[in-house]
Amino acid sequence: MTVCTLDSSAVDWVVEHPETMALLEGLGVDCTCPGKSLAFECRRQGLDPEFVLSRLHRSIEAESERREGTSG
């Protein structure tokens, strides 16, 4: 698994962390263009990239906790 950052594309985020797709789409971030960074797409939508990054990390953590809770 690679580390996704604001320099990664939204496509990279969805490939690495499929649970982020609904959040990104809900924010209006284009998840189909691999050539644009997440930071670029956030700014294009008028979103604070750091805020979106924080929400993505929380989404990933919540999914990880959910999986751990169902595997035990």
Backbone as a ProteinNet text record, in pm:
[ID]
protein_1_A
[PRIMARY]
MTVCTLDSSAVDWVVEHPETMALLEGLGVDCTCPGKSLAFECRRQGLDPEFVLSRLHRSIEAESERREGTSG
[TERTIARY]
84.6	0	88.6	57.1	133.4	70.1	147.2	96.9	37.4	-87.7	-153.3	-139.3	-116.9	-100.2	-185.2	-173	-242.1	-186.1	-64.3	-4.5	-52.1	-111.7	-167.2	-297.7	-333.7	-461.6	-575.6	-695.7	-813	-826.9	-787.8	-791.3	-701.2	-580.1	-489.6	-553	-618.8	-685.2	-789.8	-870.5	-978	-921.9	-814.8	-753.5	-696.3	-624.8	-561.3	-659.3	-759.8	-856.6	-997.8	-1057.1	-1188.7	-1296	-1279.9	-1378.9	-1384.4	-1287	-1286	-1368.2	-1409.6	-1478.4	-1606.2	-1689.3	-1816	-1790.9	-1692.3	-1660	-1613.9	-1520.8	-1469.5	-1579.6	-1659.4	-1768.9	-1869.8	-1896.9	-1989.7	-1941.6	-1809.9	-1751.1	-1737.3	-1770.1	-1761	-1622.8	-1535.9	-1400.3	-1403.8	-1343.4	-1338.5	-1248.4	-1306.2	-1231.6	-1194.1	-1202	-1176	-1052.8	-990.3	-877.5	-747.1	-667.8	-545.7	-435.8	-444.4	-337.8	-342.8	-449.4	-465.5	-450	-376.3	-356.9	-485.3	-493.8	-608.1	-614.4	-500.3	-498	-556.4	-520.1	-573.5	-724.1	-771.8	-915.3	-991.4	-933.4	-998.3	-1010.8	-901.7	-905	-1003.7	-1010.4	-1103	-1247.6	-1275.3	-1409.5	-1430.7	-1328.4	-1340	-1328.2	-1261	-1245.3	-1105.3	-1094.6	-964.1	-900	-787.9	-724.8	-690	-643.8	-607.2	-730.7	-843	-968.2	-1010.3	-1001.7	-1038.6	-944.6	-815.9	-718.8	-752.4	-788.2	-826.5	-949.9	-1048.4	-1170.1	-1139.2	-1049.5	-1011.2	-943.9	-852.7	-784.5	-883.3	-979.3	-1081.4	-1165.9	-1198.1	-1275.7	-1199.5	-1071.2	-987.7	-976.1	-955.1	-945	-1075.3	-1188	-1317.5	-1340	-1302.7	-1319.2	-1227.2	-1107	-1012.6	-1066.3	-1121.4	-1179.2	-1300.2	-1380.5	-1497.7	-1454.4	-1351.7	-1302.5	-1246	-1171	-1114.1	-1223.5	-1329	-1440.5	-1517.5	-1520.3	-1594	-1508.6	-1376.2	-1290.1	-1261.6	-1299.5	-1266	-1377.1
-118.3	0	123.9	218.7	342.2	444	544.4	651.3	759.3	788.4	892	1025.7	1128.8	1263.4	1359.4	1487.1	1587.2	1593	1544.1	1540.1	1420.5	1322.1	1205.5	1246.9	1175.9	1205.8	1142.8	1192.4	1132.5	987.4	958	820.1	731.6	780.6	704	676.2	776.4	759.2	648.5	650.9	552	412.2	402.9	271.9	215.5	299	254	239.5	324.4	327.4	343.3	235	244.5	309.9	300.4	359.6	511.9	573.9	720.1	770.1	682.1	725.8	803.5	752.5	820.1	959.6	972.2	1102.6	1199.2	1154.9	1241.9	1283	1187	1219.5	1312.8	1291.4	1377.5	1521.1	1538.5	1672.8	1732.6	1655	1703.7	1690.9	1611.3	1592.7	1490.3	1524.6	1436	1317.1	1199.3	1075.9	1000.6	1066.1	997.6	1048	1152.9	1213	1187.6	1089	1055.2	1159.4	1254.8	1352	1471.9	1489.5	1606.8	1565.4	1645.1	1613.2	1637.2	1571.8	1593.8	1740.2	1800	1941.2	2028	2001	2077.2	2061.5	1937.7	1912.4	1978.8	1978.9	2045.6	2195.2	2255.9	2400.2	2432.2	2346	2367.3	2366.6	2289.7	2281.8	2384.1	2464.9	2563.7	2502.3	2387.8	2317.4	2337.3	2337.3	2344.1	2205.8	2193	2061.8	1994	2068.7	2009.2	1954.5	2023.1	1975.4	1844.2	1838.6	1717.3	1603.4	1632.3	1530.5	1473.6	1560.4	1517.9	1427.2	1464.2	1382.5	1247.4	1245.5	1119.1	1027.1	1082.2	1000.6	945.4	1027	978.4	867.7	881.7	780.1	647.6	655.7	535.2	470.7	552.1	499.3	432.7	494.8	438.2	304.7	296	169.8	63.5	101.4	7	-45.4	43.5	4	-86.4	-55.1	-138	-278	-287.9	-419.8	-498.4	-430.4	-497.7	-545.9	-469.7	-507	-626.5	-645.2	-758.4	-883.3	-867.7	-985.6	-1057.7	-997.8	-1056.1	-1124.3
0	0	0	-83.8	-88.2	5.4	38	123	32.6	50.6	-27.3	45.1	-33	19.7	-62.6	-34.8	-114.8	-256.4	-275.1	-408.2	-489.1	-422.8	-491.6	-559.1	-662.8	-728	-648.3	-672.2	-608.4	-652.7	-776.5	-826	-739.8	-707.9	-621.9	-486.5	-431	-301.5	-309.3	-413.8	-426.5	-450.6	-528.2	-552.9	-423.3	-348.4	-224.6	-108.8	-107.3	4.1	-54.1	-103.6	-168.1	-81	50.2	140.2	130.8	64.3	51.9	-66	-154.2	-276.1	-247.2	-158.5	-128.5	-71.8	15.3	73.3	-35.5	-119.3	-225	-321.9	-364.2	-455.7	-389.9	-262.2	-189.8	-180	-181.5	-177.9	-317.3	-419.2	-556.1	-617.5	-554.9	-605.4	-717.9	-831.4	-947.3	-916.5	-913	-883.4	-1010.3	-1125.5	-1251.6	-1323.5	-1276.6	-1348	-1272.5	-1315.7	-1242	-1251.8	-1342.9	-1361.6	-1269.5	-1194.5	-1107.7	-961.8	-886.6	-744.9	-666.7	-553.3	-464.6	-423.6	-394.1	-355	-466.1	-590.3	-703.8	-712.1	-704.1	-713.5	-598.8	-479.3	-365.8	-392.1	-432.9	-459.4	-571	-671.5	-783.1	-733.5	-628.6	-571.1	-458.6	-430.1	-322.8	-184.6	-175.1	-47.9	7.6	137.6	203.5	193.8	122.4	106.7	238.7	336.2	465.8	537.9	525	584.2	518.4	385.8	313.8	352.3	361.4	400.8	538.4	630.5	764.8	760.3	681.3	669	606.7	508.9	445.9	547.2	626.2	726.7	829	870.8	965.2	903.2	775.7	705.8	699.9	669.9	663.1	800.8	903.8	1040.3	1083.2	1051.4	1089	1019.4	892.6	820.2	878.1	913.8	973.5	1107.7	1188.8	1317.1	1296.2	1196	1165.2	1126.6	1042	999.7	1117.3	1203.5	1320.7	1414.8	1425.5	1512.3	1461	1329.4	1274.3	1258.3	1272.1	1254	1385.2	1496.8	1625.2	1685.3
[MASK]
++++++++++++++++++++++++++++++++++++++++++++++++++++++++++++++++++++++++

